[in-house]
Amino acid sequence: HKAKVEAMTLDLASLQSVQHFAEAFKSKNVPLHILICNAAVFGAPWCLTEDDLESTFQVNHLGHFYLVQLLEDILRRSSPARVVMVSSESHRFTEIRDSSGKLDFSLLSPSKKEYWAMLAYNRSKLCNILFSNELNRRLSPHGVTSNSVHPGNMIYSSIHRNWWVYTLLFTLARPFTKSL
């Protein structure tokens, strides 16, 4: 059996691009047994996407969320199938509730004045985990599982390239972390 790999373009900073990608994928009439949602930005300066949302939240979470929603029918038909949300241990260092304990959706797409790159990243990764848990609850009875994972420090990536402090910290920590 020969495998065939085909690349397709997707820009998570554009919900229209996500929709076009899903439509193009669906038109191929092929099964989807695994969907890995791995794309992310970290340490980027505040900016809005063409959809008027803060870019870290849209790229790291909302784009993936929308993609999974658009492909849910294919995942169900392809059962057994799996969705993997690549999150981060940093999800533990944030909150998406206000002081009274209510969900505060304004924290997910903050204004420029209220933006801090690290918190934006952490919140987006918390959303990944919450989404993955709920997706698994809803779809596992239909043969579609969802898991969130923390990639750890074993695999080098340049996700921190926009923030020199983290580039320095990752460089210093690298000799003390495992590699594959």
C-alpha positions in Angstrom: 0.0 0.0 0.0 1.5 3.3 -1.1 0.8 6.4 1.0 0.1 9.7 -0.7 0.8 13.0 1.0 -0.7 16.2 -0.3 -0.1 19.7 1.2 -2.9 22.2 1.5 -2.6 25.8 2.6 -4.5 27.1 5.7 -4.2 30.5 7.4 -5.6 30.2 10.9 -5.6 34.0 11.2 -8.4 34.1 8.7 -11.7 32.3 9.4 -12.5 32.6 5.6 -9.2 30.7 4.9 -10.3 28.0 7.4 -13.6 27.7 5.7 -12.1 27.4 2.3 -9.6 24.8 3.5 -12.5 22.7 5.0 -14.5 23.0 1.8 -11.4 21.9 -0.3 -10.7 19.0 2.0 -14.3 17.9 1.9 -14.4 18.0 -1.9 -11.6 15.3 -2.0 -14.0 12.8 -0.4 -11.3 11.1 1.6 -11.6 9.9 5.3 -10.0 11.9 8.1 -8.8 9.6 10.8 -6.5 12.0 12.6 -6.5 15.8 12.9 -3.6 17.3 14.7 -4.1 21.0 15.7 -0.6 22.1 16.3 -0.2 25.6 14.8 0.5 28.5 17.3 2.1 31.9 17.8 3.8 33.0 21.0 5.1 36.4 22.1 3.8 38.2 19.1 2.9 41.9 19.4 -0.8 42.7 19.7 -2.6 42.9 16.5 -6.1 42.1 15.2 -6.8 39.6 12.5 -9.0 40.4 9.5 -11.9 39.0 11.6 -11.2 41.7 14.2 -10.0 39.3 16.9 -6.7 39.3 18.8 -4.3 37.2 16.7 -2.9 34.9 19.4 -6.4 33.8 20.4 -7.5 33.3 16.8 -4.4 31.5 15.5 -3.9 29.3 18.6 -7.4 28.4 19.4 -10.4 29.8 17.5 -9.0 28.8 14.0 -8.6 25.2 15.2 -12.0 25.3 16.9 -13.6 26.4 13.7 -11.7 23.9 11.6 -12.8 21.0 13.9 -16.4 22.2 13.7 -16.3 22.3 9.9 -14.8 18.8 9.7 -16.8 17.2 12.4 -19.1 15.3 10.0 -16.1 13.8 8.2 -14.5 12.8 11.5 -17.7 11.0 12.5 -17.9 9.2 9.1 -14.2 8.2 9.4 -14.6 6.6 12.8 -12.4 5.6 14.5 -10.9 9.1 14.4 -8.9 11.3 16.7 -8.4 15.0 17.2 -5.2 16.0 19.0 -4.9 19.5 20.4 -1.3 20.5 21.0 -1.6 22.7 24.1 0.9 23.7 26.7 1.7 23.3 30.4 1.5 27.1 30.5 -2.3 26.8 30.5 -2.0 26.4 34.3 -0.8 30.0 34.7 -3.9 31.9 33.6 -7.6 32.3 34.3 -10.6 33.2 32.1 -12.9 34.1 34.9 -13.4 37.5 36.5 -13.1 38.2 40.2 -16.7 36.9 40.8 -15.9 33.6 39.1 -17.9 34.3 35.9 -16.4 33.6 32.5 -14.9 36.8 31.1 -14.8 36.5 27.3 -13.2 39.9 26.9 -10.0 38.2 28.3 -9.8 36.0 25.2 -9.5 38.9 22.7 -8.1 41.8 24.8 -7.6 45.3 23.8 -4.1 46.6 23.0 -4.0 48.3 26.4 -4.8 45.1 28.2 -2.7 42.7 26.1 0.2 40.7 27.5 1.7 38.2 25.0 2.4 35.5 27.7 -1.2 35.7 29.1 -2.7 35.6 25.6 -0.7 32.5 24.8 -1.6 30.8 28.2 -5.3 31.6 27.7 -5.4 30.3 24.2 -3.8 27.0 25.4 -6.3 26.8 28.3 -9.1 27.1 25.7 -7.5 24.3 23.7 -7.7 22.0 26.7 -11.3 22.9 27.6 -12.3 22.5 24.0 -10.6 19.1 23.7 -12.2 17.8 26.8 -15.7 18.9 25.7 -15.1 17.6 22.2 -14.1 14.2 23.6 -17.2 14.1 25.8 -19.5 14.9 22.9 -17.9 12.8 20.1 -16.3 9.8 21.8 -19.7 8.0 21.8 -19.5 8.3 18.0 -16.0 6.9 17.7 -14.1 10.2 17.7 -11.7 10.8 20.5 -10.0 14.1 21.4 -6.9 14.5 23.5 -4.8 17.5 24.4 -1.1 17.2 24.8 1.8 19.2 26.1 4.8 18.8 23.7 7.3 19.4 26.5 10.8 20.6 26.0 12.0 17.6 24.0 11.3 19.0 20.6 12.9 22.2 19.5 10.7 24.7 17.8 11.1 28.4 17.1 7.7 29.3 18.6 9.5 31.8 21.0 11.2 33.6 18.2 9.2 36.8 18.7 10.3 37.2 22.3 14.0 37.4 23.0 13.7 36.7 26.7 12.2 33.3 26.0 14.7 32.6 23.2 17.4 33.1 25.8 15.7 31.0 28.4 15.1 28.1 25.9 18.7 28.3 24.8 20.0 28.1 28.4 17.6 25.3 29.3 18.2 23.2 26.2 21.2 21.3 27.5 19.2 20.2 30.5 16.1 18.9 28.6 15.6 15.6 26.8 15.8 15.3 23.1 14.4 12.7 20.7 
